[in-house]
Amino acid sequence: MGLPQWIDHLIPIDSQCQTRVSNAVQAILYHVFDGRQALVHLEHWAQEVDCETLIRSGLHPSWLNDDALARHLDRLYEAGIRKGISACLIQIYRKESLSLRAFHADTTAACPVKRGIEAI
């Protein structure tokens, strides 16, 4: 569906980083699909899979450490995660020709941590 390219368009690649936001998002999604443990374990998980085939050529598993993930998740949030999720869902809706009766997307809970902090 072109999700990595779409993310790279939304959040430009930082030439100072070895990874891209799209790499982090893909790794997190694959990690979730593989039974998910805490994100702090993602780097270890990445060493057990073929990151170059799954995500992109030349990607070293050690680059998916928790510091890199945190930076990329911050960049994703700053780019407007709700708008990004909405755009992604619309892309899926169009590509899959879903009926509006079957399509439901609620982006209001996209950032529960922030909402929780504001409530304190």
C-alpha positions as CSV (number, residue, x, y, z in Angstrom):
1,M,0.0,0.0,0.0
2,G,3.0,2.3,-0.1
3,L,2.9,3.0,3.7
4,P,6.7,3.5,4.0
5,Q,6.9,5.9,1.1
6,W,3.8,7.8,2.5
7,I,5.4,8.1,5.9
8,D,8.7,9.3,4.4
9,H,6.7,11.9,2.5
10,L,4.9,13.0,5.7
11,I,8.1,13.1,7.7
12,P,11.2,13.8,5.6
13,I,14.2,11.6,6.1
14,D,16.8,13.1,8.5
15,S,20.2,12.7,6.9
16,Q,21.8,12.5,10.4
17,C,19.8,9.4,11.3
18,Q,20.7,5.9,10.2
19,T,17.0,5.0,10.2
20,R,13.8,6.6,8.9
21,V,10.5,7.1,10.7
22,S,9.0,4.6,8.2
23,N,11.6,2.0,9.4
24,A,10.6,2.5,13.0
25,V,6.8,2.3,12.1
26,Q,7.4,-0.9,10.1
27,A,9.5,-2.5,12.8
28,I,6.9,-1.7,15.4
29,L,4.1,-3.1,13.3
30,Y,6.0,-6.3,12.5
31,H,6.9,-6.6,16.2
32,V,3.2,-6.3,17.1
33,F,2.2,-8.9,14.4
34,D,4.9,-11.3,15.8
35,G,3.4,-11.4,19.3
36,R,4.6,-8.0,20.6
37,Q,6.6,-7.5,23.7
38,A,7.5,-4.1,25.2
39,L,9.2,-1.8,22.7
40,V,12.4,-1.9,24.7
41,H,12.8,-5.4,23.4
42,L,12.3,-4.4,19.7
43,E,16.1,-4.2,19.0
44,H,16.5,-7.8,20.3
45,W,13.6,-8.9,18.2
46,A,15.1,-7.2,15.1
47,Q,18.3,-9.2,15.6
48,E,16.2,-12.4,15.2
49,V,14.5,-11.5,11.9
50,D,15.7,-10.4,8.5
51,C,15.3,-6.6,8.7
52,E,16.9,-6.1,5.3
53,T,14.1,-8.2,3.7
54,L,11.3,-7.1,5.9
55,I,12.0,-3.3,6.1
56,R,14.8,-2.1,3.8
57,S,18.2,-3.1,2.4
58,G,21.2,-2.1,4.6
59,L,19.1,-1.8,7.8
60,H,21.1,-3.0,10.8
61,P,19.0,-4.3,13.7
62,S,21.0,-2.3,16.3
63,W,19.8,0.9,14.6
64,L,16.3,0.0,15.9
65,N,17.2,0.7,19.5
66,D,14.8,2.4,22.0
67,D,16.5,5.8,21.6
68,A,16.0,5.8,17.8
69,L,12.4,4.6,18.2
70,A,11.7,7.4,20.7
71,R,13.1,10.1,18.4
72,H,11.1,8.8,15.4
73,L,7.9,8.5,17.4
74,D,8.4,12.1,18.6
75,R,8.9,13.2,15.0
76,L,5.7,11.3,14.0
77,Y,3.7,13.0,16.8
78,E,5.1,16.4,15.9
79,A,4.1,15.9,12.3
80,G,0.5,15.5,13.3
81,I,-0.2,11.8,14.1
82,R,-4.0,12.2,14.0
83,K,-3.9,13.8,10.5
84,G,-1.4,11.1,9.4
85,I,-3.6,8.3,10.7
86,S,-6.6,9.8,9.0
87,A,-4.8,10.1,5.7
88,C,-3.5,6.5,6.0
89,L,-7.0,5.2,6.7
90,I,-8.5,7.1,3.7
91,Q,-5.7,5.6,1.5
92,I,-6.7,2.1,2.8
93,Y,-10.4,2.8,2.2
94,R,-9.8,3.9,-1.4
95,K,-7.3,1.1,-2.2
96,E,-9.5,-1.6,-0.8
97,S,-12.8,-0.1,-2.1
98,L,-14.4,-0.5,1.3
99,S,-18.0,0.2,1.9
100,L,-18.6,3.2,4.1
101,R,-20.9,1.0,6.1
102,A,-18.0,-1.4,6.9
103,F,-15.4,1.4,7.3
104,H,-14.9,2.8,10.8
105,A,-12.0,4.9,11.9
106,D,-11.7,6.8,15.2
107,T,-8.6,8.8,15.4
108,T,-9.7,10.7,18.6
109,A,-7.8,8.2,20.8
110,A,-4.7,8.2,18.7
111,C,-2.6,9.9,21.5
112,P,-4.0,8.5,24.8
113,V,-0.7,9.3,26.6
114,K,-0.9,13.0,25.8
115,R,-4.5,13.1,26.8
116,G,-3.6,11.3,30.1
117,I,-0.9,13.8,30.8
118,E,-3.2,16.7,30.2
119,A,-5.7,15.2,32.6
120,I,-3.2,15.1,35.5
